[in-house]
Amino acid sequence: MNPETLDRWKIIPRVMLLIMTCVYIRCIEYAISLGGDMTTQQASLISVVTGAMTGSLAVFLNAEAKKGDTKT
């Protein structure tokens, strides 16, 4: 597989987003398993991971939207 194919199919960003999604799901499972007995540090971890996932998804979707925009 040549580098142009990797760039065109955007395999690396999609794999990274898939891995981040899996980690996010595991963090949510961890938080649910604790029940209502979360410390502030544990709640902060879930909050930071959720914020990072939201930001990375927004960047990824914005990049995909700009790719289809032919007006510029």
Backbone as numpy.savetxt, mean C-alpha at the origin, in Angstrom:
# Nx Ny Nz CAx CAy CAz Cx Cy Cz
13.04 -11.46 -19.86 12.18 -10.29 -19.86 13.08 -9.05 -19.86
12.85 -8.17 -20.80 13.70 -6.99 -20.91 13.18 -5.84 -20.02
14.02 -4.84 -19.76 13.62 -3.73 -18.88 12.43 -2.93 -19.41
12.28 -2.83 -20.71 11.15 -2.08 -21.28 9.83 -2.75 -20.92
9.81 -4.07 -20.92 8.59 -4.80 -20.55 8.26 -4.56 -19.09
9.28 -4.57 -18.22 9.04 -4.29 -16.81 8.48 -2.89 -16.60
9.03 -1.92 -17.34 8.53 -0.55 -17.23 7.10 -0.42 -17.75
6.81 -1.06 -18.84 5.48 -0.95 -19.45 4.41 -1.63 -18.60
4.71 -2.79 -18.09 3.74 -3.53 -17.29 3.68 -3.07 -15.83
4.68 -2.30 -15.41 4.78 -1.79 -14.03 4.65 -2.93 -13.02
5.46 -3.96 -13.23 5.41 -5.14 -12.37 5.91 -4.83 -10.96
7.02 -4.11 -10.85 7.62 -3.84 -9.54 6.67 -3.03 -8.64
6.09 -1.92 -9.11 5.17 -1.19 -8.23 3.94 -2.00 -7.84
3.45 -2.82 -8.74 2.27 -3.63 -8.42 2.60 -4.71 -7.40
3.76 -5.31 -7.51 4.17 -6.31 -6.53 4.38 -5.66 -5.17
5.00 -4.48 -5.17 5.21 -3.78 -3.90 3.88 -3.41 -3.25
2.91 -2.96 -4.04 1.60 -2.63 -3.49 0.91 -3.88 -2.96
1.06 -5.00 -3.62 0.49 -6.26 -3.15 1.11 -6.67 -1.81
2.43 -6.53 -1.70 3.11 -6.88 -0.44 2.66 -5.95 0.68
2.56 -4.66 0.38 2.09 -3.71 1.40 0.67 -4.02 1.84
-0.17 -4.45 0.90 -1.54 -4.82 1.24 -1.56 -6.03 2.17
-0.71 -7.01 1.89 -0.63 -8.19 2.76 -0.17 -7.81 4.16
0.83 -6.95 4.26 1.31 -6.50 5.57 0.22 -5.73 6.30
-0.53 -4.90 5.57 -1.61 -4.13 6.17 -2.69 -5.07 6.73
-3.03 -6.09 5.97 -4.03 -7.05 6.44 -3.54 -7.75 7.70
-2.26 -8.12 7.73 -1.71 -8.78 8.92 -1.74 -7.84 10.13
-1.49 -6.54 9.92 -1.55 -5.57 11.02 -2.98 -5.43 11.56
-3.93 -5.42 10.66 -5.33 -5.34 11.09 -5.73 -6.61 11.84
-5.29 -7.77 11.37 -5.56 -9.02 12.10 -4.94 -8.98 13.49
-3.73 -8.42 13.59 -3.07 -8.29 14.88 -3.89 -7.40 15.82
-4.37 -6.28 15.31 -5.15 -5.36 16.13 -6.47 -6.00 16.57
-7.08 -6.75 15.68 -8.35 -7.41 16.03 -8.11 -8.49 17.08
-6.98 -9.19 16.97 -6.70 -10.26 17.93 -6.48 -9.73 19.35
-6.08 -8.48 19.46 -5.86 -7.89 20.78 -7.18 -7.55 21.48
-8.23 -7.46 20.72 -9.51 -7.07 21.30 -9.50 -5.60 21.66
-9.98 -5.27 22.81 -10.02 -3.88 23.24 -8.85 -3.50 24.13
-7.88 -4.39 24.28 -6.77 -4.15 25.21 -5.52 -3.66 24.50
-5.66 -2.67 23.64 -4.49 -2.14 22.92 -3.84 -1.02 23.72
-2.51 -1.04 23.73 -1.79 0.07 24.35 -1.70 1.22 23.34
-1.23 2.35 23.79 -1.11 3.49 22.87 -0.06 3.22 21.80
0.98 2.48 22.14 2.00 2.15 21.17 1.45 1.23 20.08
0.64 0.26 20.46 0.05 -0.64 19.47 -0.94 0.10 18.58
-1.72 0.98 19.17 -2.66 1.78 18.38 -1.91 2.71 17.43
-0.78 3.24 17.88 0.02 4.11 17.02 0.60 3.33 15.84
1.03 2.09 16.08 1.54 1.26 15.00 0.48 1.05 13.93
-0.71 0.71 14.33 -1.81 0.48 13.38 -2.12 1.78 12.64
-2.09 2.90 13.35 -2.38 4.19 12.72 -1.32 4.55 11.68
-0.06 4.33 11.99 1.03 4.66 11.06 0.96 3.75 9.83
0.72 2.47 10.03 0.64 1.55 8.89 -0.56 1.89 8.02
-1.69 2.25 8.62 -2.86 2.64 7.85 -2.59 3.91 7.05
-1.94 4.88 7.65 -1.59 6.11 6.94 -0.63 5.87 5.79
0.35 5.01 6.01 1.30 4.68 4.94 0.62 3.96 3.80
-0.28 3.07 4.13 -1.01 2.34 3.08 -1.91 3.28 2.30
-2.59 4.17 2.97 -3.45 5.13 2.29 -2.64 6.03 1.36
-1.51 6.52 1.85 -0.66 7.39 1.04 -0.08 6.68 -0.17
0.40 5.46 0.02 0.99 4.73 -1.12 -0.07 4.36 -2.15
-1.26 4.03 -1.70 -2.34 3.73 -2.65 -2.72 4.98 -3.43
-2.77 6.14 -2.77 -3.10 7.38 -3.46 -2.05 7.74 -4.50
-0.78 7.57 -4.15 0.30 7.86 -5.10 0.22 6.91 -6.29
-0.02 5.63 -6.02 -0.10 4.64 -7.10 -1.27 4.93 -8.03
-2.42 5.24 -7.46 -3.60 5.52 -8.29 -3.44 6.82 -9.06
-2.80 7.81 -8.47 -2.57 9.08 -9.16 -1.60 8.87 -10.32
-0.60 8.05 -10.14 0.34 7.77 -11.22 -0.35 7.03 -12.36
-1.26 6.12 -12.03 -1.99 5.39 -13.06 -2.94 6.33 -13.82
-3.55 7.27 -13.10 -4.46 8.21 -13.75 -3.71 9.14 -14.71
-2.52 9.58 -14.30 -1.73 10.47 -15.16 -1.23 9.73 -16.40
-1.02 8.43 -16.27 -0.55 7.65 -17.41 -1.61 7.64 -18.53
-2.86 7.59 -18.17 -3.93 7.56 -19.17 -4.32 8.92 -19.68
-3.84 9.99 -19.06 -4.17 11.36 -19.46 -3.30 11.75 -20.66
-3.94 11.99 -21.80 -3.18 12.34 -23.00 -3.27 13.83 -23.34
-3.86 14.64 -22.46 -4.01 16.08 -22.72 -2.71 16.83 -22.53
-1.80 16.34 -21.71 -0.56 17.09 -21.44 0.49 16.84 -22.45
